[in-house]
Amino acid sequence: MLSSTLWASPLPVSTYMFRDCESVETRLECGVENERRKSMAETVDQRIARRQTLVGSDTSRRTCDGQELKRLVSAGTAWLEKNAGRVNALNVFPVPDGDTGTNMLLTMQAAMAEIAANPSHHAGEIARAIAQGALMGARGNSGVILSQILRGFARALADTKAFTADGFAQALREGCNTAYKAVTNAVEGTILTVIREVADEAESVARNTDDLLVMLERVVQAADAAVERTPSLLKILDEAGVVDAGGLGLQLIFEGALRYMRGEPLEISLPTEPARVADIPRAGATEMEYGYCTEFVLQGKNLDYEQIKQDLLQMGDSALIVGDEYLIRVHIHTFRPGQVLDYATQRGTLHKIKIDNMQEQHEHFIGLGLTEEDALVAKPEAETVAVEELSGIAVIAVVPGPGLEDVFKSMGASAIIRGGQTMNPSTQELLEAINSVNSDQVILLPNNKNVLLVAEQAVKLADREVRVVPTHTVPQGIAALLALNYQAGLDENAEAMTRAMHDIQTGEVTRAVRSVQIGGVEVQEGEVIGLLNGQLVAANDNVDDMVLEMLDHMEADQYEIITIFYGEDVSPEQADAVGKRVQEAYPAQDVEVVAGGQPYYHYILSAE
């Protein structure tokens, strides 16, 4: 029967989320938050009565099989989707690129897509599929950590058909341990703290009850309390007046699952196919030289992953083969797709089969009279483009705008992934980019601190040598690429490029999306703000003036070259005028004005 230990009072997460309730919009947010908490504050008797109505006199939930797990995760994803905007708003800095909620949602949607048609009632099999989908669909640092939590959760349930409250607690602990191991420098006051305190509470609850509903209610309570405490553990959160966004996202997933278990099912919208690498072959070929792009998922038991991988590699090229003894995802270019599929069917069952004739795709462009560059222009919506390699080492860069793509391509980048603020690429997209280049040695330039963990995760899954040069900004990526030596080895280049990225100053000019005081800088919503190497340092009411103020913070007079990359909302005339002002202020420096095309940021500045 239902334990009397159920919590029955609202928890004040909104204390930090909406500290200032003076504006109408903020009062509305506060009101919504309070009502949400009140709705969860039923008395124990009310909860028992409603559960008896829903499930009869036996109100306990003692086991959860695969299909029930699928419904719980679906509800958690749906609740996260409904509240993703709240999570996005919890940026420490008031810049218009809050994307933690979006990244976590896309990661969960990738997991849901993986299990949408899976009829298994085996909890371990469903958990494994969830983990695989999240692993490949992970976006941003928060998405990667979430995928690692799910990976550990699945590992603990591997042989479990239906788990109990104790099994759930063990799975949460393994998820916690896996997430901590995945992060080189674990920081408390983040999503890691939340999953750790949730695992602690779950183990405590499991010693006193076998009711999964009681367990989940206490888990939500622990997650809520942990989120509320994050500002006390991380000073910058307290200063900004927010809780940790990733921690709140995780709490929302648990809360959505709880709402479903209480009899309040939520709808879930499945995602579309993720963007793919556009590998444009060279113009002029007329024979069948491109073959078929063949994709499928191989499922089975005790699959010999390493042997299958080696066998498939002999049947084609540009192969991306990842998986384990239960599921292997295959992407390969081959002239004999039938041979590949026949081989695979002898080892398991095939799912999600897709075969594209790459020759027809190539001839389509020839028929239109398009060159390689024309093809790239004709597909502006493509998030990644590939160009011909110039050496044995391929460099892949993540960049946020078309002008910046041109810069990196002209400097020898082998593949460009469109991404950056609010559009972080997934693990799958990075793997496809790695797979698209004709080199066994690859260097990744994330050019954004929120892409770093995804890049490192892709390295672990890649079937070739890959190194990540941890660039946090576009100018750092350019400086690193300039240091590339085609005559040197992979590790030597990675070390040299890492050193070079520290020899540059990065300034960014954008507008504040909320009012805040942080780092001694007071900012009003709508003001122009400046960031130096990712840290807020200035605020005023004029974009052009902020450019000059930022260059002063960057000590640009101590450098030789000043480059101004202007964004998609800045006209060439405006940028040229700013460039002239900068040249007048810094007559001894070379000043370049380049169309970057990046969203959200009026200007990205570099001094080198």
C-alpha positions in Angstrom: 0.0 0.0 0.0 1.0 3.6 -0.4 3.5 4.9 2.1 2.6 7.9 4.3 6.0 9.5 3.6 4.8 11.2 0.4 5.8 14.8 0.3 2.8 17.2 0.3 4.1 20.7 0.1 5.3 22.8 -2.8 9.0 23.2 -3.3 10.3 26.7 -3.9 12.6 26.2 -7.0 11.1 29.5 -8.2 13.0 31.4 -5.4 16.1 31.6 -7.6 14.5 31.2 -11.0 12.4 34.4 -10.6 13.8 36.3 -7.8 12.5 39.6 -9.1 8.7 39.6 -9.6 8.2 43.3 -10.4 7.4 43.1 -14.1 4.1 41.8 -15.4 5.7 39.0 -17.3 7.8 37.9 -14.4 4.7 38.0 -12.0 3.0 35.7 -14.5 5.9 33.3 -14.5 5.9 33.3 -10.7 2.2 32.7 -10.7 2.5 29.8 -13.1 5.3 28.3 -11.1 3.4 28.6 -7.8 0.3 27.0 -9.3 2.4 24.2 -10.8 3.7 23.5 -7.3 0.3 23.7 -5.7 -1.1 21.2 -8.2 1.5 18.7 -7.0 0.7 19.3 -3.3 -2.3 17.0 -2.9 -2.8 15.5 0.5 -1.9 11.8 1.0 -5.6 10.9 1.3 -6.4 12.6 -2.0 -3.5 10.9 -3.7 -4.6 7.5 -2.4 -8.2 8.0 -3.5 -7.2 9.0 -7.0 -4.9 6.1 -7.4 -7.6 3.7 -6.2 -9.9 5.2 -8.8 -7.2 4.7 -11.5 -5.8 1.3 -10.6 -8.2 -0.3 -8.2 -7.6 -1.3 -4.6 -4.0 -2.3 -5.1 -2.5 1.1 -5.3 1.2 0.1 -5.3 3.5 -0.1 -8.4 6.1 -2.7 -7.7 7.6 -3.4 -11.1 8.1 -1.6 -14.4 8.7 -3.5 -17.7 9.9 -2.2 -21.0 6.7 -0.7 -22.3 6.0 1.0 -19.0 9.5 2.4 -19.1 8.9 3.7 -22.6 5.7 5.5 -21.4 7.5 7.0 -18.4 10.3 8.3 -20.6 7.8 9.6 -23.1 6.0 11.5 -20.4 9.3 12.9 -19.1 10.3 14.1 -22.6 6.9 15.7 -23.1 7.1 17.6 -19.8 10.6 18.8 -20.7 9.3 19.9 -24.1 6.5 21.9 -22.4 9.0 23.6 -20.2 12.1 23.9 -22.4 11.7 27.6 -22.7 12.0 28.0 -18.9 15.2 26.0 -19.0 16.6 28.0 -21.9 16.0 31.2 -20.0 18.3 30.2 -17.2 21.5 31.5 -18.9 24.1 32.8 -16.4 25.0 35.5 -18.8 22.1 37.5 -20.4 23.1 36.6 -24.0 20.4 35.5 -26.5 21.8 31.9 -26.9 20.2 30.0 -24.0 19.9 26.4 -25.4 20.2 24.0 -22.5 16.5 23.1 -22.6 16.6 22.7 -26.4 19.7 20.5 -26.3 18.3 18.3 -23.6 15.0 18.0 -25.4 16.6 17.1 -28.7 18.7 14.5 -26.9 15.6 13.0 -25.4 13.7 13.1 -28.6 16.5 11.2 -30.3 16.1 8.6 -27.6 12.4 8.5 -28.1 12.8 8.0 -31.9 14.9 5.0 -31.1 12.2 3.3 -29.2 9.1 4.6 -30.9 8.3 1.3 -32.7 10.0 -1.0 -30.3 7.5 -3.6 -28.9 9.8 -5.2 -26.4 8.6 -5.6 -22.8 12.1 -6.2 -21.6 13.1 -3.2 -19.6 16.8 -3.7 -20.2 16.3 -3.8 -24.0 14.2 -0.6 -24.0 16.7 1.1 -21.7 19.6 0.1 -24.0 17.7 1.6 -27.0 17.0 4.8 -25.1 20.7 5.1 -24.2 21.8 4.4 -27.8 19.4 7.0 -29.2 20.5 9.6 -26.6 24.2 8.8 -27.2 23.9 9.5 -31.0 21.5 12.4 -30.6 23.3 14.2 -27.7 23.7 17.9 -28.2 25.5 20.4 -26.0 27.3 19.6 -22.8 24.0 19.1 -21.0 22.8 16.6 -23.6 26.1 14.6 -23.4 25.8 14.4 -19.6 22.2 13.4 -19.9 23.1 10.7 -22.4 25.7 9.3 -20.0 23.2 9.2 -17.2 20.9 7.1 -19.5 23.9 5.0 -20.5 24.7 4.0 -16.9 21.0 3.5 -16.2 20.8 1.1 -19.1 23.9 -0.8 -18.1 22.4 -1.5 -14.6 19.2 -2.8 -16.2 20.9 -4.8 -19.0 19.5 -8.2 -17.9 16.4 -7.0 -16.2 13.0 -7.7 -17.7 11.0 -5.7 -15.2 12.8 -3.6 -12.5 11.7 -2.9 -8.9 12.2 0.1 -6.7 15.5 -1.3 -5.7 16.5 -1.9 -9.3 15.5 1.7 -10.2 17.7 3.0 -7.4 20.7 0.9 -8.6 20.2 2.2 -12.1 20.1 5.8 -10.9 23.4 5.2 -9.0 25.0 3.7 -12.1 23.8 6.6 -14.2 25.3 9.0 -11.7 28.6 7.2 -11.6 28.8 7.1 -15.4 28.0 10.8 -15.8 30.7 11.8 -13.3 33.3 9.6 -15.1 32.4 11.3 -18.4 33.3 14.8 -17.2 37.0 15.5 -16.7 36.5 18.3 -14.2 33.2 17.6 -12.4 31.6 20.8 -11.0 29.1 20.8 -8.2 26.0 22.9 -8.5 25.2 21.4 -11.9 23.2 18.5 -13.3 25.8 16.2 -11.8 24.8 17.4 -8.3 21.2 16.8 -9.1 21.7 13.2 -10.3 24.0 12.4 -7.3 21.5 13.6 -4.8 18.6 11.9 -6.6 20.6 8.6 -6.5 21.3 9.1 -2.8 17.6 9.6 -2.0 16.6 6.7 -4.2 18.9 4.3 -2.4 17.5 5.5 0.9 13.9 5.1 -0.2 14.6 1.6 -1.6 15.5 0.4 1.9 12.0 1.3 3.2 9.5 0.7 0.3 9.1 -1.4 -2.8 6.5 1.0 -4.3 7.8 2.6 -7.5 5.3 5.5 -7.2 6.6 6.4 -3.7 10.1 6.1 -5.1 9.4 8.4 -8.0 7.7 11.0 -5.8 10.7 11.1 -3.5 13.1 11.2 -6.5 11.2 14.3 -7.8 11.3 15.9 -4.3 15.1 15.2 -4.1 15.7 16.6 -7.6 13.6 19.7 -6.8 15.6 20.4 -3.6 18.9 19.7 -5.3 18.1 22.2 -8.1 17.1 24.8 -5.5 20.5 24.4 -3.8 22.6 24.7 -6.9 23.2 28.5 -6.4 24.6 27.8 -3.0 27.2 25.4 -4.6 28.1 27.5 -7.6 28.7 31.2 -6.9 28.1 32.4 -10.4 24.5 31.0 -10.3 23.9 32.8 -7.1 25.2 36.1 -8.5 23.1 35.7 -11.6 20.0 34.8 -9.6 19.3 31.5 -11.4 19.4 27.8 -10.7 21.3 25.4 -12.9 19.6 24.9 -16.2 20.8 21.3 -16.8 19.7 20.3 -13.3 16.2 21.8 -13.8 16.0 19.9 -17.1 16.7 16.6 -15.4 14.2 17.4 -12.7 11.5 18.1 -15.3 12.1 14.7 -16.9 11.5 13.0 -13.5 8.5 15.2 -12.9 6.9 14.3 -16.2 7.3 10.6 -15.5 5.7 11.2 -12.1 2.8 13.0 -13.6 2.2 10.1 -15.9 2.4 7.6 -13.1 -0.2 9.6 -11.1 -2.6 9.3 -14.0 -1.8 12.4 -16.0 -0.4 11.1 -19.3 1.3 13.7 -21.6 1.6 13.7 -25.4 5.0 13.4 -27.0 6.0 14.7 -30.4 8.7 12.7 -32.1 11.5 14.6 -34.0 12.3 14.6 -37.7 15.4 13.0 -39.1 18.5 14.9 -37.9 20.5 17.0 -40.4 23.1 15.0 -42.4 26.5 15.7 -43.8 26.1 16.9 -47.4 29.0 15.1 -49.2 29.1 16.8 -52.6 31.1 14.9 -55.1 33.3 16.7 -57.7 31.6 17.8 -60.9 32.4 16.2 -64.2 32.2 12.5 -63.5 29.8 10.5 -65.7 30.5 6.9 -64.9 29.0 5.0 -62.0 31.7 5.9 -59.5 29.7 6.9 -56.4 27.7 3.8 -55.6 25.0 3.6 -53.0 24.7 5.2 -49.6 23.4 2.3 -47.5 22.1 2.6 -43.9 20.4 0.2 -41.5 20.2 -0.8 -37.9 21.2 -4.4 -37.1 19.7 -5.9 -34.0 20.4 -9.2 -32.3 21.8 -10.9 -29.3 25.5 -11.5 -28.7 26.4 -9.8 -32.0 30.2 -9.9 -32.6 30.5 -6.1 -33.1 34.2 -6.0 -33.9 34.1 -8.9 -36.4 30.9 -7.4 -38.1 32.6 -4.0 -38.2 35.7 -5.4 -39.9 33.7 -7.5 -42.4 31.6 -4.5 -43.4 34.6 -2.3 -43.8 35.8 -4.7 -46.6 32.5 -4.1 -48.5 32.7 -0.3 -49.0 34.1 2.9 -47.8 33.0 6.1 -45.9 31.7 3.7 -43.2 30.3 4.7 -39.9 29.6 1.6 -37.8 28.8 2.0 -34.1 27.1 -0.2 -31.6 27.4 -3.1 -29.2 26.4 -6.8 -28.9 22.7 -5.9 -29.2 22.5 -3.1 -31.7 24.8 -1.9 -34.5 24.1 1.2 -36.6 25.6 1.1 -40.1 26.3 3.8 -42.6 28.4 2.7 -45.6 29.0 3.7 -49.2 29.1 0.5 -51.4 28.6 -0.6 -55.0 26.9 -3.8 -53.8 24.3 -2.9 -51.2 22.7 -6.3 -51.7 25.8 -8.0 -50.5 25.9 -5.8 -47.4 22.3 -6.5 -46.5 22.6 -10.2 -47.2 25.6 -10.4 -44.8 23.7 -8.4 -42.1 20.6 -10.6 -42.3 22.6 -13.7 -41.5 23.6 -12.1 -38.2 20.4 -10.4 -36.9 17.3 -8.5 -37.9 17.4 -5.4 -40.1 15.6 -2.1 -39.3 15.4 1.4 -40.7 16.9 0.4 -44.1 17.7 3.3 -46.4 19.6 3.1 -49.7 20.3 6.2 -51.8 21.8 6.1 -55.3 24.6 8.7 -55.0 25.3 8.6 -58.7 21.8 9.9 -59.4 22.3 12.6 -56.9 25.6 13.6 -58.6 24.0 13.6 -62.1 21.2 15.7 -60.8 23.7 18.5 -60.1 25.5 17.9 -63.5 22.2 18.1 -65.3 21.6 21.5 -63.7 25.0 22.6 -64.9 26.2 23.1 -61.3 29.7 23.1 -60.1 30.7 22.0 -56.6 30.4 25.6 -55.3 27.0 25.9 -57.1 25.8 22.8 -55.4 26.7 24.3 -52.0 24.8 27.4 -52.8 21.8 25.5 -54.1 21.5 23.7 -50.7 21.6 26.6 -48.2 19.6 24.7 -45.7 22.3 21.9 -45.3 23.9 22.1 -41.9 27.2 20.6 -43.1 29.2 20.7 -46.3 32.3 18.8 -47.3 35.1 19.9 -49.5 38.1 18.2 -50.9 40.9 17.3 -48.5 44.3 19.1 -48.9 46.4 16.7 -46.8 46.6 13.5 -44.8 45.1 15.3 -41.8 41.5 16.4 -42.1 40.2 19.4 -40.1 36.5 19.6 -39.2 35.2 22.9 -37.9 31.9 23.9 -36.3 31.0 27.4 -37.4 27.8 29.5 -36.9 27.5 31.5 -40.2 28.0 31.2 -44.0 30.7 33.9 -44.1 32.7 32.1 -41.4 32.2 28.8 -43.3 34.0 30.5 -46.3 36.8 31.6 -44.0 37.5 28.1 -42.7 37.1 26.5 -46.1 39.6 28.9 -47.6 42.1 28.0 -44.8 41.9 24.3 -45.6 39.1 22.9 -43.4 38.0 19.6 -44.8 34.5 19.7 -43.6 32.3 22.4 -42.1 29.4 21.7 -39.7 26.9 24.5 -39.4 26.4 25.0 -35.7 27.2 27.1 -32.7 25.0 29.1 -30.4 21.4 27.6 -30.1 22.2 25.1 -32.9 24.7 22.7 -31.3 25.4 19.7 -33.6 24.7 16.2 -32.3 27.1 13.3 -31.7 25.6 11.7 -34.8 26.3 14.7 -37.0 29.9 15.0 -35.8 30.4 11.3 -36.6 28.9 11.7 -40.0 31.2 14.6 -40.7 34.2 12.6 -39.5 33.1 9.8 -41.8 32.7 12.1 -44.7 36.4 13.0 -45.0 38.9 10.8 -46.7 41.5 10.7 -44.0 42.4 8.3 -41.1 43.4 11.3 -39.0 41.0 14.1 -38.1 41.2 17.2 -35.9 37.9 18.7 -34.6 37.5 22.4 -33.9 34.3 22.8 -31.8 34.7 26.6 -31.7 32.1 26.7 -28.9 32.4 25.5 -25.3 29.0 23.9 -25.4 30.1 21.7 -28.3 33.2 20.4 -26.5 31.7 17.4 -24.7 29.8 16.3 -27.8 33.1 16.4 -29.8 34.9 14.4 -27.1 32.0 11.9 -27.2 32.2 11.6 -31.0 36.0 10.9 -30.6 35.2 7.8 -28.5 32.8 6.5 -31.1 34.8 7.2 -34.2 36.6 4.4 -36.1 39.7 6.5 -36.9 42.2 8.7 -35.0 40.5 11.9 -34.0 41.8 14.7 -31.7 39.8 17.6 -30.3 41.5 21.0 -30.1 39.3 22.6 -27.4 38.5 25.9 -29.1 35.7 27.9 -27.4 35.4 30.7 -30.0 35.6 31.2 -33.7 38.7 33.4 -33.5 40.4 30.6 -31.5 39.5 28.1 -34.2 41.0 30.4 -36.9 44.2 30.8 -34.8 44.4 27.0 -34.3 43.9 26.3 -38.0 46.6 28.8 -39.0 49.0 26.7 -36.9 48.3 23.5 -38.8 51.4 22.0 -40.3 50.7 19.4 -43.0 54.2 17.9 -42.6 53.7 17.2 -38.9 51.9 14.3 -37.2 48.4 14.3 -35.7 49.4 14.7 -32.0 52.1 17.3 -32.8 49.6 19.3 -34.7 46.9 19.0 -32.0 49.4 20.3 -29.4 50.6 23.2 -31.6 47.0 24.2 -32.5 46.0 24.1 -28.8 48.9 26.4 -28.0 48.1 28.8 -30.8 44.4 29.2 -29.7 45.6 30.8 -26.5 47.5 33.5 -28.3 44.3 35.3 -29.4 41.7 37.6 -27.7 38.0 37.2 -28.6 35.4 39.9 -28.1 31.6 39.5 -28.8 28.9 42.1 -29.1 25.3 41.3 -28.6 22.1 42.4 -26.7 21.0 41.4 -23.2 17.9 39.3 -23.0 17.3 40.0 -19.3 18.5 42.4 -16.6 21.2 41.2 -14.3 24.2 42.2 -12.3 27.2 39.9 -12.6 30.9 40.3 -12.3 30.5 43.9 -11.2 28.6 44.8 -14.5 25.0 45.9 -14.2 22.9 45.1 -17.3 19.4 46.1 -18.3 17.4 44.0 -20.7 17.9 45.2 -24.3 21.2 46.9 -23.6 24.3 46.2 -25.8 26.7 43.9 -23.9 30.3 42.9 -24.5 32.0 39.6 -23.6 35.8 39.1 -23.4 36.7 35.5 -24.0 33.3 34.4 -22.9 33.0 36.7 -19.8 30.7 39.7 -19.4 32.8 42.8 -19.1 30.7 45.8 -20.5 27.3 47.2 -21.2 26.1 50.3 -22.9 23.3 51.5 -25.4 25.3 51.6 -28.7 26.6 48.7 -30.8 29.3 50.7 -32.6 30.6 52.2 -29.3 30.7 48.7 -27.8 33.0 47.5 -30.5 35.6 50.2 -29.5 35.0 49.5 -25.8 35.6 45.8 -26.3 38.8 46.4 -28.3 40.0 48.4 -25.3 39.2 45.5 -23.0 41.0 43.2 -25.4 44.1 45.5 -25.3 44.0 45.5 -29.1 46.9 48.0 -29.3 49.2 45.2 -28.1 48.4 43.0 -31.1 49.1 43.3 -34.8 45.8 42.3 -36.5 42.2 43.2 -35.6 39.5 41.3 -37.4 35.8 42.3 -37.3 33.3 39.5 -38.2 29.9 41.1 -38.6 26.7 39.2 -38.1 23.6 38.5 -40.2 21.8 41.6 -38.8 24.6 44.0 -39.7 24.7 45.5 -43.2 28.1 45.8 -45.1 27.8 49.6 -44.9 27.4 49.5 -41.2 30.3 47.1 -40.8 32.5 49.3 -43.1 31.7 52.3 -41.0 32.7 50.5 -37.8 35.9 49.3 -39.5 36.9 52.9 -40.3 36.3 54.0 -36.7 38.5 51.1 -35.5 41.2 51.9 -38.0 41.3 55.5 -36.8 41.5 54.4 -33.2 44.2 51.8 -34.0 46.3 53.3 -36.8 49.3 50.9 -36.1 47.2 47.8 -36.5 45.9 46.0 -39.6 42.1 46.1 -39.5 40.0 43.6 -41.5 36.2 43.6 -41.8 34.7 40.2 -42.8 31.1 39.1 -43.4 30.6 36.3 -40.8 26.9 35.9 -41.1 26.6 34.6 -37.5 23.2 35.0 -35.7 22.6 36.8 -32.4 26.0 38.4 -32.3 26.4 41.8 -34.1 30.1 41.4 -34.1 32.8 38.9 -33.2 36.2 40.5 -32.7 39.6 39.0 -32.7 43.0 40.5 -31.9 46.1 38.4 -32.8 
